[in-house]
């Protein structure tokens, strides 16, 4: 198996609802893939399957066993009274990462000043930065993020995009879902549109940036289903 990610005919149902149907995809090392689409299109399901949080009903996902994966969920429930630093230390042990990585990721995400405050006191944006920080603890070569910009203020959106640029320079593979189309266009090497559990478009950002109105381009493709 190469370092590419090979996804073959994966499907997933939740009860009678078809979340994904017959997805085929290859993601090369160093790709930065943005998943876009309307709510319920299948993006989050795809990300959970890719991260190993859930498993497909049919098909296969081929990722090198030696590939270190970092996963950022769109939300999580925290233990009552836990601080940001305590939570990161706990996850650091689970991942088998050096304990000094906690200090490093707190600095990288600007969370040092709130690290010893209870997570329950954090704003939505700070929780997002904490979820981003934990993803980095094991220095992953594959980073998978579900709506990473949700709740971030403009300053931290800019910081997030700088992190993505840094990951790409270091040859890391990045996959993220987003409702922020223009940010996705600025950050990715591929834009994949999900619709009704399938992929209807997989193109480079240049195809989108060549038109005057990327949002209209997006909705036209959703409407056409191609």
C-alpha positions as CSV (number, residue, x, y, z in Angstrom):
1,X,0.0,0.0,0.0
2,X,1.3,3.5,-0.9
3,X,1.1,6.5,1.3
4,X,-2.0,7.5,-0.6
5,X,-5.5,7.1,1.0
6,X,-7.6,4.8,-1.1
7,X,-11.4,4.8,-0.5
8,X,-13.3,2.2,-2.4
9,X,-17.1,2.1,-2.7
10,X,-17.9,3.0,0.9
11,X,-21.5,3.3,2.0
12,X,-23.1,4.1,5.3
13,X,-26.7,4.0,6.6
14,X,-28.2,5.2,9.9
15,X,-31.4,3.3,10.1
16,X,-33.3,3.9,6.9
17,X,-31.3,7.1,6.1
18,X,-28.5,6.7,3.5
19,X,-25.7,8.9,4.7
20,X,-23.1,7.9,2.1
21,X,-23.4,5.8,-1.0
22,X,-20.7,4.3,-3.2
23,X,-17.9,6.8,-2.5
24,X,-14.7,6.2,-4.5
25,X,-11.7,8.5,-3.8
26,X,-8.0,8.7,-3.8
27,X,-6.1,11.3,-1.7
28,X,-2.5,11.7,-2.4
29,X,0.2,12.5,0.3
30,X,0.4,16.3,0.7
31,X,-3.1,17.0,-0.6
32,X,-5.2,19.5,1.2
33,X,-8.8,18.6,0.6
34,X,-11.8,20.8,1.5
35,X,-15.2,19.0,1.7
36,X,-18.1,21.4,1.0
37,X,-21.9,20.8,0.7
38,X,-25.2,21.6,2.3
39,X,-26.1,20.3,5.7
40,X,-26.8,16.5,5.6
41,X,-24.8,16.0,2.5
42,X,-22.6,13.4,4.1
43,X,-19.4,15.4,4.9
44,X,-19.3,14.7,8.6
45,X,-20.1,11.0,8.1
46,X,-17.3,10.7,5.6
47,X,-14.9,12.4,8.1
48,X,-15.9,10.1,10.9
49,X,-15.3,7.0,8.7
50,X,-12.0,8.4,7.6
51,X,-10.9,9.0,11.2
52,X,-11.9,5.6,12.3
53,X,-14.6,6.9,14.6
54,X,-17.2,4.9,12.7
55,X,-17.0,2.2,10.1
56,X,-18.6,1.8,6.6
57,X,-21.3,-0.7,6.0
58,X,-19.7,-1.6,2.7
59,X,-16.5,-0.8,0.9
60,X,-13.0,-0.1,2.3
61,X,-10.7,2.7,3.4
62,X,-7.0,2.1,2.9
63,X,-4.6,4.1,5.1
64,X,-1.1,3.1,5.9
65,X,-1.0,1.6,9.4
66,X,2.1,3.7,10.2
67,X,0.3,6.9,9.3
68,X,-0.2,9.1,12.4
69,X,-3.7,10.6,12.3
70,X,-4.9,13.7,14.1
71,X,-8.7,14.2,14.3
72,X,-10.6,17.3,15.2
73,X,-14.3,16.7,15.8
74,X,-17.0,19.4,15.5
75,X,-17.9,19.1,19.2
76,X,-17.2,17.0,22.2
77,X,-18.5,16.5,25.8
78,X,-15.9,17.3,28.5
79,X,-15.8,15.9,32.1
80,X,-17.1,18.3,34.7
81,X,-14.5,20.6,36.2
82,X,-11.6,19.6,33.8
83,X,-9.2,22.3,32.7
84,X,-7.8,22.6,29.2
85,X,-4.3,21.6,30.4
86,X,-5.7,18.6,32.3
87,X,-7.6,17.4,29.3
88,X,-4.6,17.7,27.0
89,X,-2.4,15.9,29.4
90,X,-4.9,13.0,29.6
91,X,-5.1,12.8,25.8
92,X,-1.3,13.0,25.6
93,X,-1.0,9.9,27.7
94,X,-3.6,8.1,25.6
95,X,-1.8,8.9,22.4
96,X,1.6,8.0,23.9
97,X,3.0,11.4,23.1
98,X,5.8,13.1,25.0
99,X,4.3,15.2,27.8
100,X,6.1,18.3,26.6
101,X,3.8,18.3,23.6
102,X,1.1,19.7,25.8
103,X,3.1,22.9,26.4
104,X,4.0,23.1,22.7
105,X,0.4,22.8,21.4
106,X,-0.9,25.3,24.0
107,X,1.7,27.8,22.7
108,X,0.9,27.1,19.0
109,X,-2.8,27.7,19.6
110,X,-2.5,30.7,22.0
111,X,-4.2,28.9,24.9
112,X,-1.5,29.3,27.6
113,X,-3.4,32.0,29.5
114,X,-6.6,30.0,29.7
115,X,-5.0,26.5,30.0
116,X,-5.7,26.2,33.8
117,X,-9.3,27.5,33.6
118,X,-12.2,25.1,33.4
119,X,-13.3,24.1,29.9
120,X,-16.9,24.8,31.0
121,X,-15.9,28.5,31.1
122,X,-14.5,28.6,27.6
123,X,-16.3,30.3,24.7
124,X,-17.2,28.3,21.6
125,X,-14.1,29.7,19.8
126,X,-11.7,28.8,22.6
127,X,-13.2,25.2,22.7
128,X,-12.5,25.0,18.9
129,X,-8.9,26.0,19.5
130,X,-8.6,23.4,22.2
131,X,-10.0,20.7,19.9
132,X,-7.4,21.9,17.3
133,X,-4.6,21.7,19.9
134,X,-5.4,18.1,20.8
135,X,-5.3,17.1,17.2
136,X,-1.6,18.2,17.1
137,X,-0.4,16.2,20.2
138,X,0.9,13.2,18.2
139,X,2.5,15.3,15.4
140,X,0.2,13.7,12.8
141,X,1.0,13.4,9.1
142,X,-2.8,13.2,8.3
143,X,-5.0,15.8,9.8
144,X,-8.8,15.4,9.6
145,X,-11.1,18.2,10.8
146,X,-14.8,18.6,11.0
147,X,-15.9,22.2,10.7
148,X,-12.7,23.6,12.3
149,X,-13.6,27.3,11.7
150,X,-16.9,27.1,13.5
151,X,-17.1,29.7,16.2
152,X,-13.7,31.3,15.5
153,X,-13.3,35.0,15.4
154,X,-11.6,36.6,12.3
155,X,-8.2,36.7,14.0
156,X,-8.2,33.0,14.7
157,X,-9.6,32.1,11.3
158,X,-6.5,33.9,9.9
159,X,-4.3,31.9,12.3
160,X,-6.1,28.6,11.3
161,X,-5.3,29.3,7.6
162,X,-1.7,30.0,8.5
163,X,-1.6,26.6,10.3
164,X,-3.0,24.9,7.2
165,X,-0.4,26.6,5.0
166,X,2.3,25.4,7.4
167,X,1.0,21.8,7.3
168,X,1.0,21.9,3.5
169,X,4.6,23.2,3.4
170,X,5.6,20.3,5.6
171,X,4.0,17.8,3.3
172,X,1.2,16.8,5.6
173,X,-2.1,15.6,4.3
174,X,-5.1,17.7,5.4
175,X,-8.8,17.0,5.0
176,X,-11.4,19.3,6.4
177,X,-15.1,20.1,6.0
178,X,-16.3,23.7,5.8
179,X,-19.2,26.0,5.2
180,X,-16.9,28.9,4.6
181,X,-16.4,28.5,0.9
182,X,-14.0,31.3,0.3
183,X,-11.7,30.2,3.2
184,X,-11.8,26.6,1.7
185,X,-10.8,28.0,-1.7
186,X,-7.9,29.9,-0.2
187,X,-6.6,27.0,1.8
188,X,-7.0,23.8,-0.2
189,X,-5.6,22.1,-3.2
190,X,-8.9,20.2,-4.0
191,X,-12.5,21.1,-3.4
192,X,-14.9,18.2,-3.2
193,X,-18.7,18.8,-3.2
194,X,-20.9,16.3,-1.4
195,X,-24.6,16.1,-2.1
196,X,-27.1,13.5,-1.0
197,X,-24.5,11.1,0.2
198,X,-22.3,11.2,-2.9
199,X,-19.5,13.2,-4.5
200,X,-20.7,15.4,-7.4
201,X,-17.5,17.4,-8.0
202,X,-13.8,17.1,-7.3
203,X,-11.8,20.1,-8.7
204,X,-8.9,22.4,-8.0
205,X,-9.7,25.8,-6.5
206,X,-8.5,27.4,-9.8
207,X,-11.8,26.3,-11.4
208,X,-13.7,28.2,-8.8
209,X,-11.6,31.2,-8.7
210,X,-11.8,31.7,-12.4
211,X,-15.5,32.6,-12.0
212,X,-16.8,35.9,-10.7
213,X,-19.1,34.4,-8.1
214,X,-17.9,31.1,-6.5
215,X,-21.0,30.9,-4.3
216,X,-23.3,30.9,-7.4
217,X,-20.9,28.3,-9.0
218,X,-21.3,26.1,-5.9
219,X,-25.1,26.3,-5.9
220,X,-25.3,25.8,-9.7
221,X,-23.4,22.5,-9.3
222,X,-25.5,21.4,-6.3
223,X,-28.7,22.1,-8.4
224,X,-27.3,20.3,-11.4
225,X,-25.9,17.4,-9.4
226,X,-22.7,17.4,-11.4
